Amino acid sequence: MSTSNRRAMAIHFERGDRLFKRRWYSAALWEWQQNLPSARRNPADLARTFNAMSATLMEQGENRQAFIKAELARDAASQLPADHPQGFFAHLNGALAASHHGDLEVARALAEGALQRSTSADVPAERRAQVMGVFAYIAISSEQHDIAAAWLARAQELPPPSNERGILWAQMLDLAICRGLAGDRAAAETAFAEAMGLADPGVMANAYVERGWMRL
């Protein structure tokens, strides 16, 4: 790849990353779309771009489109070494998207693939925690509350994801739901209070709804 093409790719990807962090998701997707022609020359760059697009689409609630982008990322990552982090991210994004639109068997298979690839030192602890959160969500959906609690406890043993309040909030909310379904109201109330302390305003309503159902 020429120096000019690589520079253009870096500019578009980094600009998209900044926009994503500011929650300007449509603008971030546009930047990553501009990045694709250059990224196609390298499987790692291509997988990284599709993974970024998948994460952005999930933030917009476009889970089926996010799943498609994750599949494209997995296809690109299949050309990389088995322990390459982009392979992990592609499986994780696919598992998250599948679980969000209710395809739990596909989510389980992809989460298992992500877990197998999670040993790389380049995979952040908070992303490993997300994999365990998928397994916990599947267990909750199957009314296997003890298994769900075990996955969440395993996630909490990982190093603290200091800049990922959203991941921590999701873990704590799932733990609260688990405790409530298991009949341990006091532990559930404690976990709900912690989840609400971590929640952004946009997801606070979810915590109130889940706590309301638990109390009923």
MOLIN-V292944 format. One record per residue. N is the residue number from 1. RES is the residue in one small letter. PHI is phi in whole degrees, 0 to 359 (none if undefined). Layout:
BEGIN
n = <N & N>
res = <RES & RES>
phi = <PHI & PHI>
END
This chain:
BEGIN
n = <1 & 2 & 3 & 4 & 5 & 6 & 7 & 8 & 9 & 10 & 11 & 12 & 13 & 14 & 15 & 16 & 17 & 18 & 19 & 20 & 21 & 22 & 23 & 24 & 25 & 26 & 27 & 28 & 29 & 30 & 31 & 32 & 33 & 34 & 35 & 36 & 37 & 38 & 39 & 40 & 41 & 42 & 43 & 44 & 45 & 46 & 47 & 48 & 49 & 50 & 51 & 52 & 53 & 54 & 55 & 56 & 57 & 58 & 59 & 60 & 61 & 62 & 63 & 64 & 65 & 66 & 67 & 68 & 69 & 70 & 71 & 72 & 73 & 74 & 75 & 76 & 77 & 78 & 79 & 80 & 81 & 82 & 83 & 84 & 85 & 86 & 87 & 88 & 89 & 90 & 91 & 92 & 93 & 94 & 95 & 96 & 97 & 98 & 99 & 100 & 101 & 102 & 103 & 104 & 105 & 106 & 107 & 108 & 109 & 110 & 111 & 112 & 113 & 114 & 115 & 116 & 117 & 118 & 119 & 120 & 121 & 122 & 123 & 124 & 125 & 126 & 127 & 128 & 129 & 130 & 131 & 132 & 133 & 134 & 135 & 136 & 137 & 138 & 139 & 140 & 141 & 142 & 143 & 144 & 145 & 146 & 147 & 148 & 149 & 150 & 151 & 152 & 153 & 154 & 155 & 156 & 157 & 158 & 159 & 160 & 161 & 162 & 163 & 164 & 165 & 166 & 167 & 168 & 169 & 170 & 171 & 172 & 173 & 174 & 175 & 176 & 177 & 178 & 179 & 180 & 181 & 182 & 183 & 184 & 185 & 186 & 187 & 188 & 189 & 190 & 191 & 192 & 193 & 194 & 195 & 196 & 197 & 198 & 199 & 200 & 201 & 202 & 203 & 204 & 205 & 206 & 207 & 208 & 209 & 210 & 211 & 212 & 213 & 214 & 215 & 216>
res = <m & s & t & s & n & r & r & a & m & a & i & h & f & e & r & g & d & r & l & f & k & r & r & w & y & s & a & a & l & w & e & w & q & q & n & l & p & s & a & r & r & n & p & a & d & l & a & r & t & f & n & a & m & s & a & t & l & m & e & q & g & e & n & r & q & a & f & i & k & a & e & l & a & r & d & a & a & s & q & l & p & a & d & h & p & q & g & f & f & a & h & l & n & g & a & l & a & a & s & h & h & g & d & l & e & v & a & r & a & l & a & e & g & a & l & q & r & s & t & s & a & d & v & p & a & e & r & r & a & q & v & m & g & v & f & a & y & i & a & i & s & s & e & q & h & d & i & a & a & a & w & l & a & r & a & q & e & l & p & p & p & s & n & e & r & g & i & l & w & a & q & m & l & d & l & a & i & c & r & g & l & a & g & d & r & a & a & a & e & t & a & f & a & e & a & m & g & l & a & d & p & g & v & m & a & n & a & y & v & e & r & g & w & m & r & l>
phi = <none & 293 & 298 & 293 & 295 & 295 & 295 & 297 & 298 & 298 & 298 & 294 & 293 & 294 & 295 & 298 & 298 & 296 & 294 & 300 & 294 & 270 & 68 & 264 & 292 & 297 & 293 & 297 & 298 & 298 & 298 & 290 & 296 & 293 & 283 & 302 & 304 & 285 & 295 & 298 & 283 & 221 & 302 & 293 & 294 & 293 & 298 & 298 & 292 & 295 & 297 & 297 & 294 & 298 & 298 & 293 & 296 & 297 & 297 & 270 & 82 & 269 & 289 & 292 & 294 & 298 & 297 & 298 & 296 & 295 & 297 & 296 & 296 & 295 & 297 & 293 & 291 & 295 & 271 & 256 & 303 & 300 & 264 & 291 & 300 & 294 & 294 & 298 & 298 & 295 & 293 & 297 & 299 & 297 & 296 & 297 & 297 & 295 & 293 & 292 & 257 & 89 & 268 & 287 & 292 & 295 & 300 & 297 & 297 & 288 & 296 & 296 & 296 & 294 & 298 & 296 & 261 & 272 & 278 & 298 & 295 & 274 & 265 & 296 & 301 & 294 & 284 & 299 & 298 & 296 & 300 & 295 & 295 & 296 & 299 & 296 & 298 & 297 & 295 & 300 & 296 & 264 & 61 & 258 & 292 & 294 & 295 & 299 & 298 & 294 & 296 & 293 & 296 & 296 & 296 & 288 & 280 & 288 & 304 & 300 & 281 & 298 & 248 & 236 & 302 & 298 & 289 & 299 & 296 & 296 & 300 & 293 & 295 & 298 & 296 & 299 & 298 & 304 & 297 & 295 & 294 & 279 & 90 & 265 & 295 & 298 & 294 & 295 & 299 & 297 & 293 & 297 & 298 & 294 & 298 & 293 & 291 & 261 & 287 & 285 & 306 & 293 & 245 & 300 & 301 & 301 & 296 & 296 & 297 & 296 & 294 & 299 & 297 & 299 & 292 & 298>
END
